[in-house]
Amino acid sequence: MFGKKKPSQSEIDGVQYRRAKMWQIILYACNALVGMSVYSLINMASYSASIGYGISTAAVGVILTCTRILDGVTDPMLAFVYDRVNTRFGKLRVLLISGFLIEAVGLACMFNFMSSKGFGWITFTILYVVYVIGYTITNMTAQTIPAIMTNDPKQRPTIGVWTTAFNYLVPMAMSMALNVALLPKFGGQYNQGFLSAACWVCLGMGAVGTILVCIGVSAFDKPENFEGTTAKKEPLKLKDVWEVLCHNRALQCYIASNASDKIAQQVGSQAIIGTLLNGIIIGNMGLATILGVISMVPSIFFAAFGAKYVGKHGSKKGIVFWSVVSMVISIVSFGFFLVIDPKQIAVMGSVPMILYVVLTLAQNGSNMCITTANTSYMADTIDYELDRSGRYIPAVVSGTYSLIDKLITSFSAVIATGAVALIGYTTTMPQPGDPCTSGVFWLTMSLRYGLPIFGWVVTLVAMKVCPLSKEEMVNVQKRIAEKKAAARHEFIEQELGAKVES
């Protein structure tokens, strides 16, 4: 009468999946309040270096590049800390809180307490390193959580939906708060007063996010969730990081795919590139920011659609499909700027303004679908490694990826600052209202649209040889379940044998 009950994914695949409650997923996604608020702040590090410490544009790029390389090196090193932290308060919560406190101290000193006090590049660099250490602890720990919360292929994309939504909503809200509400209070210029105020806004948001994430992961922060598939447990060694990098094909593909996309994203999201596009080419920083927000909000719903696609076709196919879509939209957007007067975008109700919002909405939506698929893919990669090696080492997998990723993307700041230096900004930074020269236009278009297209081409090539099809991931989960059952049986036999001998 009421119809047949729809079978669960566990019944369909023949695997007993673990699942998280929706409120736990949402609270975990609040990690964006930490990561993206700090990201909004650190994107203004070049302004802080110039204004607060008197560092030249070229030197800023070099310092930020070197410190980001250090950031990458510390990522896999966290795996050894991660492996050894086991307290009565858990592993995840201790690392999340410790990491945020460290980065908060570094950022508060960098943007406020020591800025514009006569200190130079050495102080700035030391403070940036302190921030990097704290950020590494927080970010790397957060990356391991989705794989711990659920291994259901239908639910993993749901985590991606919420994290994607928060990862876009938080920067959007921060952009409005900083550029629309806060910046005009300081004369519309990036000065010391503005940087200090922005610092407290971002760190306050990060503190709230840390508390919410800790609440969300508390039920999973238990020793049994960090076990491998073998009865024998060995301490983590440095060679394990190299072994994972050399033999985990799924991770190798992810590094090539995501790192190429990330460097394009980070270059385009630098504050100076946003100033070039919104404040100079379009010519209205506040309005352009508002238009970006308007086009962002509806596009968040794309993430839910993207999650359904990934749940049905798998993470790999989801990345490929949405990368192609994003590439096409970027090409169209590039052509759009070539045939219009960009200043017309700032005219309320004009056709260029409407088309700009529509194109930006489509681009953001497609990018969100890629991010959703990437979140699911990383969790799959961690389980793939557990099946391959028998060891549950999520921090090694994510840390190894981050090492290579950051070595590559460390050049994002130097690319942005070096590029603007080539068009004349050698001793100062671009400011809203500066003249829109041909150099400004072509540089902005190349970094905003050309570089991402190159990244998506690399993604398509990498996914050609990726082993993580939807069907293979079902087999991976079956093998993990069988191996864990065998390991538990072996452990019980060893315990019984030891008792008999004693």
N, C-alpha and C positions, 0 to 999 in steps of 0.2 A: 504493500500500500504506500509506504513511504519511500520505496526504492531501496536499492542496495547501498550500503555504506561504502564510500569511496576508499579504496585501499591506501594505506600510508606508503611513504617512500621505502620504509624498511620492508614492508610486505612485497612491494614491487621488485626490489633489488635483492631480497633475501639476505639483508644485512641489518643487524640491530643498531641503528644509528642513535647517537645521543643528540639531544636538542636543548636549546635554551629557551627561557620564557621571553616574551616580547619586551617586557619592561627591562629585563637584563640587557637585551640587545640595544635598546634605546639608551640606557645609561652608559653602556660601553661606548656608543657612538658619541657621547658627550666628551670623549677624548679630543674631539675637534675644538672644544672650547679652550683646551690647553694648546694643542699643536698649531691651530690656525690663528689664534690670537697672538701667540708668540711669533708665528710666521709673518703676520701683518706688521709686527714691530721690527723684526730683524730685517725686513725688506727695506727699512729706513736706516739701516746701519751705515750706509754710505753717506747719508746726510749727517748722522751723528759724528762720524769720523771727520768729515770736512768742517762742520760747524763747531763741534765740541772739542776737537783735538788738533785742528789745523793741519790735517793730512791731505795731500794733493789727490786729485782724481785718479791718476794713474797708480799711485801708491795704495789707495783704497782698494782698487781692484786686485792688486797683488796680495795684500793682506787677507782679504776675504777669500781669495782662492786658496792660499796656503792653509788657512784655518779650516776651510771646508775639507781639504785633503786630510787634515788631522781628524776631523769629524768622521771621515770614512774609516780611518785606521782604528779608531776607538770602537767602532761598531762590533766587529767580530770579537774584540777583546771583552766586551760586555758578556759574551756567551760564557766565559769562565766565571764571572761574578754570578750570572744568572743560574749557572749549574750548581753553585755552592750556597746560595742564599736559601735557607730553609729555617724560618723562625716560627714561633707559635702564632704570629700574626700573618703567616703565609709568605709567599715569595713575591707575587705580583704587586700587592699593595705596598709593601715595604719599598720596592724599587720605584714604583710610580711616585710616591710621596718624596722619597729622597732625591730623585732626579729633578722634580719640579722645584724643590727648595734650592738646589744648587744653581739651576739656570735662572731662577728669580733673582738670586743675589748678584750673579754676573750681569744681568740685564739692568737691574736697578742702579748698579754702580756705573755701567756703561752709558746709560741714557740720562742719568740724573745726578747721583751723588758726586761723581768724578768728572762729569762733562762740563766743559767751559770753566774749568778750574786751573788751567795752565798746564795740564798734563799732555803728553805727546803720544806718539804712535806706540811706544812700548806698553804704556798703561792700557791703551785701547786694545792692543793685541792680547795682553794677559786676560783682560776681562772677557774678551770674545772666546778665549780658550775655556774659561770657567763656564761660560754659557754652553759651549759645545759639549763639555763633559756631562752637564746636567741634562741637556737635550738628548744626548745619546742614550742615557739611562732610561729616560721617560719614553722616548719614541720607540726604541728597540723592544722594550717590555710590552708596549701597547701592540706592536706588530705581531707578537706571538699569541695574543689572546683569542682572535677569531677561531684559530684551529683548535684551541682548548674548549671553547664554548660549544661548538657543534661540528659534527662531520656529516650531517645530512646535506646532500647536494642540492636539495630544494631550499633549505634554510640558509646555507652559506651566502647565496646572493642577497638574501634579506639583510644580513649584516652589512653587505656592500651598499644596499639602498640607503640605510640609515646613516652610515658613515659618510657616504657620498653627499647626502642631503646636508648633513651638518658641516662637512668640509667645504661646501659652497655657501651655505647660509651664514656661517660664522664670519668668513672674510668679507662677505657682502655687508653684514651688519657692522663689522669693524670699519669697512670702507666708508659707510654712511656716517658712523660715529666720528671717525677721524677727519675725513675730507669735507664732509658737509656740515657737521655740527661743531667740531673742535677747531679745525683749521681757520675758519673765518674769525674766531676769537683772538687769533694771534696774527692778524693782518693778512691772512691768506698766504703766508710764507712758511716754509719749513725752517723755523728758528728754534733756539734752545728751549724757550717756554713751551712751544708746541711739543717737542720731542719728550720733554719731562712729563707733561700731562698725558701724552699718548702711552708712555711707559706704564703709568699707574693703571690706566684703563685696561690695557692688555694683560697685565699681571693679575689684576683682580678677576678678570674673566677666566684666566688660567687656573687660579686657585679653586674657583667654583667647579670647574670641569674636573679637576683632580679628585675632589671629594665625591662627585657623582660617579666617576668611573670606578673608584674603589668600592662603592656600594654595589654597583652592578656586577663586579667580578668576584665578590666575596664568596659566593657559593662554589666557585670553580677553583679557588685558591687553596687547593689541597694536594698533598704529596702524590696521591694515587693518580692524579691527572697528568703527571709528568713521567710516567713509567714507559719503558720501551717494550719490545717484543721478545726479549731474552731474559732468562733468569739471572744471568751474570751482569753485574753493574760495574762499569769502569769509569774512573774520573775522566773528564774531558781533557784532551791534549791538543796542542797547537796544530799537530799534523791532521787532526780531524777536520779543521777548517779547510785546509788545502784539499783533503780527500773529497769533501763535499763539492767543492768548486770544480774539481776535475772530473767527477763521475756522475753528478746529478744533472742529467741532460735537461730536465724540466726547468731547473734553476738557471742553467746557462741561457736557455731561450728567454726566460723572464728578464734576466739582466739586460740582454740585448734589446728586448722590446721596451721595457719600462724606462731604462736609463736614457734611451734616445728620445722618448717622449718627455721625460722629466726635464732634461736640459732645455728643451724648447719651452716648456711651461715656465721654468724658473727664470729664464732670460726674459720672456714676455711679461712676467709678473713683477719684475723689478720696478721699484717706485719711479725710477728715472724714465723707464719705457712708458709707464702709465702717464707720466707727465708729458712726454713727447706726443702721445696719441690724443689724450683727453684735453690737456691744457694748451697744446700748441696747434696740432693739426685740426682737431675739432674746434678748439678755441674756447671751451667753457668747461673747466675742470669739474665744477659742482654738478652741472646738468649732465655731463657725460657720465659721471659716476652714478647719478640717479637713473639714467637710461640703462646702464649696465645692470643695475639692481632690478629694474622693471623686466628686463629680458632674462634675468636669472631665475626669478621666482617660479614662473610657469615651467621652466626647463627642468626643475627638480623632479617633476612628475615623470620625466623621461627615465629616471633612474629605476623607478618601479617597473616600467616596461622592459628596461634592459635586464633587470633581475629575472623577470619571467623568461626572457630569451635565454639567459645563461642557465637557469634551472632546467630548461627543456633541452638545450643543445650542448651544454657544458661550457666551462670557462674559456677554453682555447678558441672555440668557434665564436663565442661572444666577442672576444678581443679582436678577432679578424674582421668580423662583420662591421662592428662599430668604428674600427679604424678606417675602413674604406669609406664609410659614410662621412666621417670627420674630414677626411682628405678632400672629398668632393666639395663640402661646404666651405672649407678654407680657400679653395681655388676660386669659388664663386665670390667670396668676400673680398679677396684680393682684387678681382676684376671690378667689383662694385666701387672700391675706392679710386680705381683708375678712371672711371667714367663720370664721376660726380664731383661737385665742389664739396669737400668734407665740411666746410664751415656751415653748409646747409643742414647738417645733422643736428646742429645746435638750435635750429629754428623749430619751435614747437609746432607739431601738427604737419610738418612738411613731409613730402613723399620720401626724401632721403632719410629723414629721421625714423619713419615707420619701417622702411626696408632695413635700416641698420639694426633696429630692435629685433626684427624677425630673424635676420641672419645670425645675430649674436645669440638669440634664443636657441636656434637650431644647433649652433656650434656648441653652446654650453650643454645642451641636452645630450648630444652625441658624446661629448667628452665625459659626461657623467656616467653614461652607459659603459664606457671603457673602464672608468674607475671602479664601477661596481664589479665588472668582470675581473679586474686585477685583484681586488680584495679576495674574491673567491679562489682565484688562481694561486695566490700565495699560500692560503690554507691548504689547498690541494698539494702544493709542492712540499710542504712540511710533512704531510702524510705519505707522500711518495718517497721521501727520504726515510721515514720510519719503516716502510715496507722494504726499501732497498737495503738499508744497513742494519735494521733492527733496533736503532737508537732513536729515542724521542728527543731531538735537539732543535727545537724551534728557534732558539736564539742564534744558533750556529747558521741555520739556513737563512733567516732574515738578516743576520749580521753579515754574512758573506755577500749576500745581495747588496746590502747597503754600502759595504766597502767599495765594491766595483762601481756601484751607482754614483756614489759621492766623489770618487776619483774622477769620474767623467763629468758629472754635473758641477763639480767644484769650479769649473771654468765659466759658469753662468754669470757670476758677478763681474769677472774680468772681461767677458765678452760684451756685457752691457756697458760697463764703464769705458772699456777700450773703444767700443763703437762710437759712443757719444764724444769721446775725445777726438776721434778722427774727423768729426764734423764741426770741431771748434771748441768744444767744452773741455778745455784742458785744465783750467784752474777753478772753474765754478761748475755747478750742477744746473741742468735745465730747470727753468721755472715757468709756471703758467703765464701765458702772455708773450713769451719770446717769439720772434719772427719764425714763420713756417717756411723754411728754405727747401729746395729740392733735396738736399742732403738729409734733412730731418725726415721728409716724407718717405724717401726710398729706404732709409735705414729702418724706420719704424715698420714699414710694410714687410721688409725682409725678415725682421726678427719676430714680428707678430704673426705672420702667416707662412712665410717661406720655410723657416726653421721647423715648425711643427709638421709640415708636409713631409720633409725629409725624415723626421722621426717615425712617422707612420709607415713609410716605405720600409724602414729597417724592421719594424714590427712584423710586417707581412712576410718578410724573408725569414725572420726567426721562427715564426709560428709554423712554417712549412715543415720543420724538422722536430717540432715539439711532440713528445709522446703522450701528453695528458688529454686524450680524448675522453668523452663522457663515459664510454664503455670501459675504458681502461681504469678510470677512477673507481667504478663499481668493483672491479676485480681487485684493485688495491685495498679497498676497505674489507673485502672478504678475506684476503690473505692476512691483513693485520689482525682481524678478529680471531682467525685460526691460530696464528702465531702467539698471540697473547694468551689464549686458552692453554696452549701447549706449555708456555713459559710458566704460567701459574701452577700447572700440574707438576712440572719439573721442580719448582720451588717448594711445593708441599712435600714432594718425595724427599728432597734434600733435608728439609726440616725434620721429617719423621725419622730419616736415617741418622741425623745428628742426635736426636733424643734417644734412639735405641742404643747408640754407641756410648752415650753418657750414662 
